[in-house]
């Protein structure tokens, strides 16, 4: 799979070379993430299949490619992830129509086997996890200052209601820029409307890689069209350091540390009483240890994370947890 988002998976051909029979052969991918969780507040525990993801992708022409990726057990339910067709008329320019993640935020676009922690940050979990049927245009430039620009328009009714005509759609734009080696900057904007409330979301993220060290941070601000509604802010920052191991049985060991926080957040969906509700203000510190037995061309490892939550007063904390996760990716 590609390093960042799933739309890159289908880009397997180049127009300037001969398209052979071998290029028609579909490629398959599979990811299984199974975990054990222990709640250290009440000592509850459970096992969970976090992801059981399978997919197929490939090309039928130098300019046309496809992908179908589904999660068989995402939160215990079947869930489509990415099902689309892509057209690339010239180098650097592509058009996509289908079901996919909206191109927004760095962490949101990672595949499960690429996660640095067992759980995504609040920024991604509670704000940017948007997927729907739509269209995306992308332009990539690899000279001087490499950059990628994406703009998309998506339905707002969900996968099961894609046949309905809609008057209010979701809009998203994303730009990523590499000003020097190892450093990237992303700027994102989205206007989404889950039901009747339009929300405007602005995001900026930076990432820096130096040898075995990966540093990343992202900030988001969400504004509501509803009168008297307070803006939501979320942020995360983490460090991930990988120690290479010169052993056949173990590829590397990684230590990680993350801080993330979110202010009261509304998801834009009305409750049974017809009111909008807010998630409580929350902060979290996550420490992690990841053992990777093989990294390429497949990936297999074990991750241990501990998450410590901090809520404002009068909000009980019952979420501290220890996580052990197995990672298998083909």
N, C-alpha and C positions, 0 to 999 in steps of 0.2 A: 504494500500500500504506500501511497505518497506520505510525506512527512507531515503535512498539515491537514488539508481537507479532502473529503472523499471525491470531490469533482475532479481532482487530478488523476484519479485512478484510471479513468477511461481514456486518458490522453496517451495512448500507447503507440501511435504511429506518427510519421512525418511525411508530408506530401512530396518531398523531394526524392524519396527513395522508392524502389519498386515494391509493390504490395504483393506478397507471396501467399500461397495457401496456408503456410504456417501462421500468418498474421490473423487468419480467421478463427483459429482455435481459441475458445473461451478460456479465461483464466479464473481460478477459484480461490477464494479466501475464507478463512474460518477463524473465529476468536472465541475462546471460552475463558471467562473470569468467574471463578467460584471463591466464595469467602466464608469465613467464620467471624462473627462479631460477639464481643463481650461488653455489655454495658457496665461500666465500673461504678455507676451510681446505685443501681438496684440489683446488679449481678444477674440480670437477664442475659440470655444468649440465644443465638440462632445461626443457622447455615443459610446461605443464599446463593443462587445462581445469578450473579449480577448482570452478566451478558452471556448470551449464546448466539453469536452473530455469524451468519454465513452469507456468502455472496458470490456473484459471477460478474465478470466484466470483460470487455474486449472491443474489437473493432471489426467492422464489416466493409470498410472502405478507408482510404487514406484520410478522408475528411469526416467520417462518421464513426462514432463509438457509442457505447452503452454501458450501463451498470444497473444491477439489481442486488440490493443489500438489505437484509432483514434481520431483526433481533427476535429470536424465538422465545426468549424468556426475559425481556426487559421489565424488571419489577414484577415478574410473574405473569406477564402478558405478552402476546405476540405484537410486534411493533415494526412497521416499515422504517427503514433508515434512509435509504437513497435508491430511488428508481427513476432513471432518467435516460434521455438520449442527448448526445452532444454533437455539435457541428463545428468544425474548425476549418474555415475556408483558406486562411493564410496563417503563417507562423505568428504566434503571439495573440491571435484573436480567436475567441470561441463563443458559442452560444449554446445554452443548455435549457431544456424544457423537461420538467418532471417534478418528482418529489425529492426534496433534499433539505439539508440544514440551510437556513438563511446565512449568507456569508457575513458573519458578524462575530467579533471577539477572537482572540487567539486560542484560549483554552477550549472554547466551545467547538472549535473545528478539529480538535484532536480525535483520533480514533481511540477506543478503549485501551488497546494494548500500548498506546503511546503515553498514557497518563503518568504523571510524576507522583501522584498520590491516589489512594484508593477512591476517595471522594473528591469530586470537583469542588471548586470554591463556591461560596454563596453567590458571587457575581454570576457564575454560570448556571448553578442549580436553580436559582430563583428568578433570574432576569432574562438571560440570553438563550435559553433552551428552546428556540423556535424552529419548527420545521413545517413545511406545507408544500403544496403544489404551486409551481410558478416558473418563471423564466429568469435567467441570469446571463448577462453579457460580461465577458472578461477580456482584459487586454494586459499582456505581459511585455515588459521591456527589460532587456538584459545588458544594456550598454551603460557605461559611466556610473550612473546611480540606478541600479536595478529596482524596478517597482512593478506592482501588480494592482490594477484597478478593477473593481467589480461593482456592478449595479444590478439590482434585482427587484422584481415585482412578484408578490405571492398572494395567493388566496388567504382568507382569514377565517375560513369555516372548518378547516381540518381535512384530513385525508378522506374520511368517509363521506364528506359532503362536497367533493370537488366538482360534481356535476351541476351544482346550483349556481345561477347567475348572482353576482355580488356587485354592489355599488361601492363598497369600501374595501380597499385592499391594503396589504402591508408593503412598505417600501424600505429598501435597505441599500446602503452603499458602503464600500470598504476599500481602503487603500493601504498597501504595505510598501515600505521603502527600506532599502539597505544602503545606508550612507557610508559604511565601512565594514570591513570583514568582521563577522561575528555579531554585528549589531543590526537590529531591525526595529522599525517603528510602525505601528498600525494605528490608523484613524478610522473610526466607524460611526455610522449614523443609521438609525432605524426609526420608522414611524409605524407602529403596530397597533392593531385594534382587535383584541381577543373577542369582545362582544360589542359593547356600545361606547366604550371609553377609549379614546385615542391617546397613545402614550408616545412620547418622543425620547429616544434613548441615544446618548452620546458617549463614546468610549474611546480611550486612548491606551495603548499598551506598548511596552518596550521589552525587548529580550536581548540578552548578550551572552555569547558563548566564548569562553577562553579556555582552551585545552579541555580539561575534564570538568570544568565548572560551567553550570548553566544558571543564569540569573534572569528572573522574569517578574514583571509587575504590570498591573492593569487597573485602571480606574474607570468607573461608569457613573453617569448621572442620568436619572430618569425623571422626566417632567410629565405631568398629567394635564389633559385638557379640562378635567373636572374642576369646578370652582372650589377654592379653599383646600385643595389637596396638596400636601407637602411633598416636595421633591425627595426622591430616594437616591442615596449615594452608596456605592459599594467599591471595595478595593481589595486587592490581594497582592502579596509579594512573597517570593520564595527563592531559596537557594538549593541547588541540587548538585552534589559533587560525586563523581564516579571514580572509584579506584579500580584500575585494571588489574586483573589477577592472571598471572602466568601459569594457570592450571587448566588442563584439558576439561575437567569437570565443571569449572566455574569461570565465566567470562569476566564479570565485574561485580563489585559491591558498591552501592550508592547510599549516601546519607543525605537526608533532605529536611528542610525546616521551612514552614510556611505560616504566615499570618494573614487572616482575611476577616473582613467585617462588612456588615450591611446595616443600614438604618431602616426604620419601619418601611415595609415594601408592600405595595398593592399589586396583585396580578391582573387586575382589570376585569375579573369575573364576579358577577353578582352571586351572593349566597341565597339561601331559600327565603330569606326575609326581604330580598331585593336591595341589600346593602353591600357596599364594598368593604372588605376586611383587610387588615394589615398584618403581616408577619412582624414579630417583635424585633427590636434592635438586638443584634447578636455579634459577638466576636469569637474567634477561635484560633488556637495555636495547634499546629499539627507537626509531629515529628515522625520521621520515617526511616526505615531500613529496607533496601531492596536488593535481593540477590538475583542476578541474571545469569542463568546457566548457559544460554546461547542467545545471541542477539540478532545475527543475520545468518542465512536468509529467512530463518524462522525465529520466533522469540518464545522463550520459556523462562519463568522465574517465580520467585516468592517475595511478597511484599508484606512488611509489618508496619502498621501505622498506629499512632495514638493521637486521638483528637480530644482536646480540652476546650470546652465551651465556656463563654462568659456572657451572661445576660444582665440587663439592668435589674435593679432591685424590684421585688414583687413578682418576678418571673422565675419560677423554680427551674433548676438545671437538672434534667434527667437524661442528658444526651452524651456525656463523656463515654468514649468507647475505645476499645482495643480491637484492631482489625488484622486478620491474617488472610492473605489473598493469594491464590494461585493464578498465574498468567500463562496462557498458552495461545500462540498465534501462528497461523500458517498463511 
